[in-house]
Amino acid sequence: MNTLKIIVLVLDLISAVLLTATILVQSGKSAGLSSAIAGASDSFMAKGGSKTLDAKLAKATKWIGLAFVVLTLMAAILVTATR
């Protein structure tokens, strides 16, 4: 039981770091508005590439967030069960 608790806690820590990294890498929701006001012109290919990357990062954030929540709940159950 102790080994399982350590494995779950290590996986929880890894998922927390990955979740933080994926959130920080994403562009902000207002990035398009600021570039429109500043007059920056992007080509069609550049816009499509960023949207697909942002879509992949958003999807990864959802899955990593779900894994983080599940692992945190498992860790809480394991810690309270061993008391």
C-alpha positions as a printed Julia matrix, in Angstrom:
83×3 Matrix{Float64}:
  0.0    0.0     0.0
  2.88   2.33    0.74
  4.4    1.77   -2.71
  1.09   2.48   -4.41
  0.75   5.71   -2.44
  4.23   6.85   -3.54
  3.52   6.0    -7.19
  0.23   7.91   -7.16
  1.82  10.93   -5.47
  4.7   11.01   -7.99
  2.26  10.75  -10.91
  0.18  13.51   -9.32
  3.23  15.75   -9.09
  4.16  15.04  -12.72
  0.63  15.81  -13.89
  0.64  19.06  -11.89
  3.87  20.18  -13.58
  2.57  19.18  -17.03
 -0.73  20.97  -16.41
  1.09  24.14  -15.4
  3.35  23.94  -18.45
  0.5   23.43  -20.92
 -1.44  26.33  -19.43
  1.55  28.65  -19.63
  2.36  27.7   -23.24
 -1.14  28.53  -24.49
 -1.75  31.92  -26.01
 -4.19  34.17  -24.23
 -7.77  34.51  -25.37
 -7.26  38.21  -26.05
 -4.2   37.7   -28.29
 -6.29  38.09  -31.44
 -7.85  41.34  -30.27
 -4.54  42.98  -29.4
 -3.02  42.09  -32.75
 -6.11  43.45  -34.54
 -5.87  46.76  -32.7
 -2.12  47.03  -33.31
 -2.63  46.35  -37.01
 -0.55  43.21  -37.2
 -1.3   41.2   -40.31
 -0.93  37.45  -40.21
 -1.03  35.21  -43.21
 -3.73  32.58  -43.53
 -1.25  29.76  -42.92
  0.1   31.34  -39.75
 -3.4   31.79  -38.34
 -4.36  28.21  -39.12
 -1.19  26.86  -37.57
 -1.66  28.71  -34.32
 -5.29  27.66  -34.07
 -4.44  24.02  -34.49
 -1.65  24.31  -31.92
 -3.96  26.15  -29.53
 -6.66  23.54  -30.09
 -4.2   20.72  -29.35
 -2.96  22.5   -26.23
 -6.54  23.09  -25.04
 -7.36  19.42  -25.54
 -4.17  18.36  -23.74
 -5.0   20.73  -20.88
 -8.4   19.12  -20.44
 -6.99  15.58  -20.35
 -4.08  16.43  -18.08
 -6.46  18.33  -15.81
 -8.73  15.3   -15.62
 -5.75  13.05  -14.82
 -4.65  15.52  -12.13
 -8.08  15.51  -10.48
 -8.35  11.71  -10.55
 -4.81  11.23   -9.2
 -5.4   13.8    -6.46
 -8.59  12.04   -5.37
 -6.78   8.68   -5.43
 -3.95  10.13   -3.34
 -6.41  11.53   -0.82
 -8.19   8.19   -0.53
 -4.91   6.31   -0.14
 -3.57   8.69    2.5
 -6.73   8.56    4.58
 -7.03   4.79    4.2
 -3.58   4.16    5.64
 -4.21   6.16    8.84
